[in-house]
Amino acid sequence: MKIENLNTDSAILTELAKRLTRARLDRNFTQEELAAAAGTSKRTIERLEVGHSVQLSNLVRVFRALNLTQNIDQLIPPVTPSPIQQLKLQGKERRRASAHRTSSKESGPWAWADDK
């Protein structure tokens, strides 16, 4: 199954579970051996392989034990700023999202300050 945005969360977790199970079996690991190599419990491996939720740090450990850490970069590729953004930033890294601006209709009619 190809993982797409239209898939349900459950379907995506099930597919990831199948792929992790296949990767474990391809490397001839038992669940106990993988748990020992990853530094997690066998129950964590069981939960992963049925598509249940686990801590992200445990997933990274399992990826490392299966020698799949290079594939993590494909999950969320690094974001590179556009050339215009690079010029604006000039070495500064964005640290916050900007606030949403309210429209002038919401703030009331405009008036000169000295008209009060």
C-alpha positions as CSV (number, residue, x, y, z in Angstrom):
1,M,0.0,0.0,0.0
2,K,1.2,3.5,-0.8
3,I,0.9,5.8,2.1
4,E,-1.0,8.9,1.1
5,N,-2.7,11.8,2.8
6,L,-6.1,10.3,2.2
7,N,-5.3,7.2,4.2
8,T,-6.7,7.0,7.8
9,D,-4.3,7.2,10.7
10,S,-5.1,3.5,11.4
11,A,-4.3,2.5,7.9
12,I,-1.0,4.3,7.9
13,L,0.0,2.8,11.3
14,T,-0.9,-0.7,10.0
15,E,1.2,-0.2,6.9
16,L,4.2,1.1,8.9
17,A,3.8,-1.9,11.3
18,K,3.9,-4.3,8.3
19,R,7.0,-2.6,6.9
20,L,8.8,-2.7,10.3
21,T,7.9,-6.4,10.8
22,R,9.2,-7.1,7.3
23,A,12.4,-5.2,8.0
24,R,12.9,-7.2,11.2
25,L,12.3,-10.5,9.5
26,D,14.6,-9.6,6.6
27,R,17.4,-9.1,9.1
28,N,16.5,-12.4,10.8
29,F,15.8,-10.8,14.2
30,T,13.3,-12.2,16.7
31,Q,11.2,-9.6,18.6
32,E,13.3,-10.3,21.7
33,E,16.6,-9.8,19.7
34,L,15.4,-6.6,18.2
35,A,14.2,-5.3,21.6
36,A,17.6,-6.1,23.1
37,A,19.5,-4.4,20.2
38,A,17.2,-1.3,20.4
39,G,17.3,-1.1,24.2
40,T,13.5,-1.4,24.5
41,S,11.2,-4.0,25.8
42,K,9.7,-6.9,23.7
43,R,6.3,-5.4,24.4
44,T,7.4,-2.2,22.7
45,I,8.3,-4.2,19.6
46,E,5.0,-6.0,19.8
47,R,3.1,-2.7,20.0
48,L,5.0,-1.3,17.0
49,E,4.3,-4.4,14.9
50,V,0.5,-4.2,15.4
51,G,0.4,-0.5,14.7
52,H,-0.1,0.8,18.3
53,S,1.4,4.1,19.6
54,V,4.9,4.1,21.0
55,Q,7.3,6.8,22.1
56,L,9.1,8.5,19.2
57,S,12.5,7.8,20.9
58,N,11.7,4.1,20.9
59,L,10.9,4.2,17.2
60,V,14.2,5.9,16.6
61,R,16.0,3.2,18.6
62,V,14.3,0.5,16.5
63,F,15.3,2.3,13.3
64,R,18.8,2.4,14.5
65,A,18.8,-1.3,15.5
66,L,17.4,-2.2,12.0
67,N,20.0,0.1,10.3
68,L,17.2,2.3,8.9
69,T,18.3,5.6,10.4
70,Q,19.2,6.9,6.9
71,N,15.6,6.5,6.0
72,I,14.4,8.9,8.7
73,D,15.6,11.8,6.5
74,Q,13.1,10.7,3.9
75,L,10.2,11.0,6.3
76,I,10.5,14.8,6.6
77,P,13.1,16.2,4.3
78,P,15.1,19.2,5.5
79,V,13.4,22.5,4.6
80,T,15.6,24.9,2.6
81,P,14.5,28.5,2.5
82,S,13.7,30.0,-0.9
83,P,16.3,32.4,-2.4
84,I,14.2,35.4,-1.4
85,Q,13.9,34.1,2.2
86,Q,17.7,33.6,2.3
87,L,18.2,37.2,1.3
88,K,15.8,38.4,3.9
89,L,17.2,36.3,6.7
90,Q,20.9,36.9,5.8
91,G,22.1,34.4,8.4
92,K,19.2,34.7,10.8
93,E,17.1,31.6,11.4
94,R,13.4,32.0,11.9
95,R,12.4,31.1,15.5
96,R,8.7,31.9,15.7
97,A,5.6,32.1,13.6
98,S,4.2,35.5,12.9
99,A,0.9,36.5,14.5
100,H,-2.2,36.6,12.4
101,R,-3.2,40.1,11.6
102,T,-6.7,41.4,12.2
103,S,-8.4,43.2,9.5
104,S,-9.0,46.9,9.8
105,K,-12.8,46.2,9.9
106,E,-12.3,44.4,13.2
107,S,-10.3,47.2,14.8
108,G,-12.8,50.0,14.0
109,P,-12.7,52.9,11.6
110,W,-9.4,54.7,11.0
111,A,-9.1,58.2,12.4
112,W,-6.4,60.9,12.9
113,A,-5.0,60.9,16.4
114,D,-5.3,64.7,16.7
115,D,-9.1,64.6,15.9
116,K,-9.9,63.5,19.4
